[in-house]
Amino acid sequence: MTDTKRGITAEDLYQICYPSEPQLSPDGTKAVFVETKMDELRQYQSHIYLYSLEDNSKTALTSGPFRDSFPRWSPDGSKLCFVSNRSGKAQLWHLDVNETEFKQITNGPNGISSPVWSPDGRSIAFAAFLRTGQTLTEGTEELTEEATPKSITVDKMKYKSDDSGFVYEKNKQVAVVNIETGSVTQLTEGTYDHAVGSWSPDGKWLAITANRSVNPDIQHEIDIYLVPVEGGEWKKITNSDGTYAMPTFSKDGKKLAFIGSVADQHLYATMKKIWVAELDAGTVQCLTADWDVHVGDATIGDVRSPGHPNPGAVWTTDGQGMYVIASEKGSSGIYLVHLDGSVTKVVGGERNVYGFTFDNEKNSLVMAVSDSLTPGDLFHVDLNTETEKRLTDVNGELFQEIRLSTPEEIWYEGAEGWNIQGWILKPVGFQEGNTYPAILQIHGGPHSMYGHTFFHEFQLLAAQGYVVVYTNPRGSYGYGERFVQACCGDYGGNDYKDLMHAVDYVCQFDYVDETRLGVAGGSYGGFMTNWIIGQGNRFKAAVTDRSICNWISFYGVSDIGYYFSAEEIQANPFENPEKMWHHSPLRLVANMETPLLIMHGERDYRCPIEQAEQLYMTLRHRGKAPVSFIRFPGANHEMSRSGDPEQRVLRLQYTVDWFNQYV
Ligand SMILES: CSCC[C@H](NC=O)C(=O)N[C@@H](CC(C)C)C(=O)N[C@@H](Cc1ccccc1)C(=O)O
């Protein structure tokens, strides 16, 4: 039989869509979710869909050139709210399930996010960015483009963020809107950022999170607070000793569950845990102290951005535990954490669960899942019968014509004899007896994890005839706390060796042509790519994206530079510049002779473009190897995952062309 299927292309990205944020209706008969795709103009659209679990029909509730998100059912299931930019900025909208007309509820000057219904269904809590002195009711005036100021006075260290741009005079505040009258009550104020958690079952309290420390520039702790909705004194639940998020009340209102970690030594290089506060007793306890697994979805892919809204801890009806997503050895699944600290895996498998919604009455759930061959779909799981049913196949038609490569899992010996997990993607159309060039791909973070999820870039390289090798060196999530912390203070040490051992491992296979190797990575993966080509000429070509080459300048220009390098490099430029320089690939530039493609977003505030500029200039000046520098105007650090679609496709095309030319 002839194979009529083709390999994936960069432009296929324009067709790939994914569902997210499934939300079951209170009666469990239907679910709403968000579907994100690109339109004919190559712009993102996301719409709210309704899936009936009774007749398996799927109906679009919203449409048009807009970004709709955060669909949430009212407690009685008669209404839905969602966030949409259909009137300009992201505002809260409301829909009666039996009607087709939407009503805009908020009109905040800078948009809103994260709506949560009150238990009586009369109000919705939400978060909004506000300048000092601005109110949520001043409305449309500010809906026009803000004029660029003639000057900006910077008087704090956290004044810019890769995500939100210049945040020097805006803070995130929490408010409540009455959906009948539209009246808005702002619950928080001041120069602190707050986030909405959940309502107490009696509707009197709102659990929120905030860093309200004296000096948030150097005190990074995020606490949980209970705020009385009708006014009055707040209750502080945590003790300013960690970063805590997503508090949810138990059904009886006596406990709060939340996700977080203690910040004594590590802010980034540590795994998230489940915590429970007993509100009457005033105690806070870590439930998963002995469970060496990261709570949350740590999987890195290139279809969605990391940190997509996930449900946090979802209490069981009997209050004896909670369901969470956790990440282990390249997979993320759903786990039940019991109050006694024991943990049961509820949904496993070699895949990436990135969202779920639970029906306690029926003991069933709907989850959003990606795997190596699927960017994302929804599944229904009946836990009574342990049966699973696929609800969507959003890329079915497109993928029918495409031949994908299925990754093979490997475990190999890294530095110090450590066991390291990775995957090999053979070229599409692989034939025994032939040899192929291979590309080593390195993930960012470094605290994230490659795994059983879809990676368009890897499939594209496999379709172009490359073996793709991707592994989780020390520093990655998925293998316990010691593994996560093992790269700190040792960037370019044993993490580098773990990666080189992967290359040694795959070069044993007859089908790998070890004279034709390439290496690529973004962010920390870009740092490591630069480091690798500074060690010698093992690779024929390299592609470094949004990378770091100089920790000394990174310290002062990245939005997180001054505290990220303190923890990860374990140095700063004024006390130990030698160590900062020691771990900087720019130090090794005299050794760099590998043809290098440098790509960087011009509005990247995480790893600012000056990093790419330094590397480019020094390499060009030396003139020992081809180097090309592609700048992406307006692009931030997330460009390869959620940036401008045409820039994403260009980035992939430049990558393929570079490897095709030099490997
Ligand atoms: C959990 S580690 C902290 C990662 C940090 N994120 C946040 O505050 C981050 O942005 N890391 C960069 C490198 C660093 C600036 C030197 C990075 O490698 N980013 C990754 C994406 C990523 C973001 C958050 C968590 C994991 C990975 C990338 O751009 O691919």
The ligand as an ORCA input file, in Angstrom:
! r2SCAN-3c Opt
* xyz 0 1
  C      10.707     27.126     37.237
  S      12.257     27.692     36.788
  C      12.000     29.403     36.552
  C      11.968     29.638     35.164
  C      11.925     31.025     34.889
  N      10.555     31.391     34.995
  C      10.176     32.266     35.837
  O      10.059     32.995     36.538
  C      12.434     31.282     33.499
  O      11.899     32.113     32.842
  N      13.490     30.607     33.056
  C      14.062     30.842     31.759
  C      15.546     30.920     31.894
  C      16.060     31.946     32.872
  C      15.547     33.316     32.591
  C      17.545     31.936     32.879
  C      13.671     29.718     30.808
  O      14.455     28.857     30.519
  N      12.431     29.717     30.373
  C      11.851     28.651     29.595
  C      10.373     28.514     29.902
  C      10.005     28.181     31.250
  C       9.330     29.133     31.972
  C       8.874     28.821     33.213
  C       9.086     27.574     33.734
  C       9.780     26.645     33.002
  C      10.229     26.939     31.756
  C      11.774     28.884     28.099
  O      11.690     30.029     27.668
  O      11.682     27.905     27.337
*
